[in-house]
Amino acid sequence: IVPPLSLGFGVPITAQSLGIMLAGSVLGAKRGTAAVLLFLFITALGLPLLSGGRGGLGVFVGPTAGFLAGFVAAAFTIGLIVERWRGAPLALVATVASLIGGIVVMYAFGIVGMAIVLDKTLVEAAWLVTAFIPGDIGKAVIAGLVTAALARARPASMLSRAA
């Protein structure tokens, strides 16, 4: 497990977003969303699945609450793009889908959540998350490469591409 790196305003840098990207790109929109909802449900029950061993209902009212909600929308968006976009190499499709869902969509939720919880404007909250963008771009590329490698090695496991 990769330990979190804290930037001092309550939202750590973790590998969790990579998991969300892979859930959508490998499992597809419906199954990826269901997997993320299950993850959030068992986290809400108290299992320490989030960075720093956090879990319980309290994580849904902290600075990361918007990102947690964004996990669901991100997995769905990524899965939908991978399912529908068939005319390009899977590594490219999954990378672009992860950039759109895992950054644009997830950040939209995260920025709103941070602005509310930290009493910041949307612009101030957006500036706070800029530190995450380079790492999340890297995670999107990794998700694209892993998705394509998995499709080559175990085609039947690619539920996002199932007929």
N, C-alpha and C positions, 0 to 999 in steps of 0.2 A: 504494500500500500504506500502510495506517495504522500508524504506529509504535506500539510498546507503551508503556504507562505503568506503571512499576513502583511497587508499594506497599511494597517493602522486605522482603517475606518469601518471595520466589521465585515468586510467581504474578502475572504482569503482566495489566493490563487490555488486551484486544485486541478486534478485530472477528471473531476466529475463531469464537466461539460463534454469531455471526450466520450464518456460512457453514454451520454444522452445522444450525441451525434451517431455513435455506433448503433444504439437502439433503433433509431429511425432508419438509418441506411441499411441495416441488416434485416431487421424485423418488419419494416414497412410501417405505414401510417397507423393502422389500427393496432397491430401487435406491439409496435414500439411505444405507442401512447399508453396501451394497457400495462406494459412493463414498467414504464415510468410512474404511472399512477399507483401500481403495486409497491414500487420502491418508496414513494412518498407516503403511502398508507402505513407501511411497516415502520417507516421513520417516525411518523406521527404517533405510533404506538409506543415509541421509546427506544427502538433499536438504534444504537449509535452508529449509523451508516454515513453520516455527513462528516466533513472534514473536522478534525479535532475530536472525533468520537461523539459528535453531537447528535441528538435525536429528541423526540418528544414534541409536543405541540408548540413549545416556545420558539422553535426555529421558524415557525410560520408567521411570527410577528416581529422578527428581527430584521436587520439590514439585508439579509439574503432572501427574505420572503418573496420578493418579486422575481428573483432568479428561479426560485423553486417552482413558482407558478409558470414561469417561462420554460422550464424543463418540458412540461407537457406540450405546450404549443410548439416548441422547437422539435421535439421528436415527431410530432404529427407532420409538421411542415417538411422536415427532412425526408421522412418516409414517403410522403406524397410526391415530392419531386423525384426521388429515386424510382418510385413505381411508374411514374408517367413519362419521364424523359428517357427514351430508349435509343435515340439516334447518335449517341456519343459514347466514348469509352467509359466504363463504370467508374474508374478512378476519378475521372473528371466530373462526372455527374454527382458522385457522392461527395466530392470536395466542394463543388459549387453549392450543393444542397446543404452541406454542413456550414458553409459560410453564411448562407441566407438564414437557415433555421437556427443554427447554433450561435450566430453572432447577431444578426439584425433582429430576428424575432425574440431571442432570449434576452438580449440587451434592452429591447423596448420594455419588456416586463420588469427587468431588473432595475432600470433607471427610474421608472415610475415608483417601484417599491422603495428604492433607496431615498428618493426625494421625499416620500411620505414619512418614512421611519426616521430619517436623519434630519428632517425639516430643512431640506435644501430645495432650490429651484430645480427644474428639469435640466437646465443648462449646467448648473453646478454638479448635479448627480452624473450627468453625461461626462463631464470632465474627470470625475473620479474613476469612471470605468475605462478610460482610455489606456490605463496601465495594463489592462487585461487583453487588449486587442492583439498585440503581436503573438502572445502565447496561444490565444484562441485561433488565430490564423494557422499557426503550426499544428494545433490539434485538429483543425478541419482537414489539413493535408494528410495527417496521419490517419484520420478516419477514412478518407478517400482511398488511401493506399491499402489499409487493412481490409476495407470492404471489398476492393477488387481482388486482393490476394485470397480472401475467404471464398469469394465466388469462383475463383479458379480452382482452389483446393477442394472445396466442398460445395458444389453448385446447389445441391438440395437444401443447404442451410440458408440460402438467400431467400428468405420469406418475402422480402421487399420486391423481388422479381418473380415471385410465383405467379403462375397463370391464373 
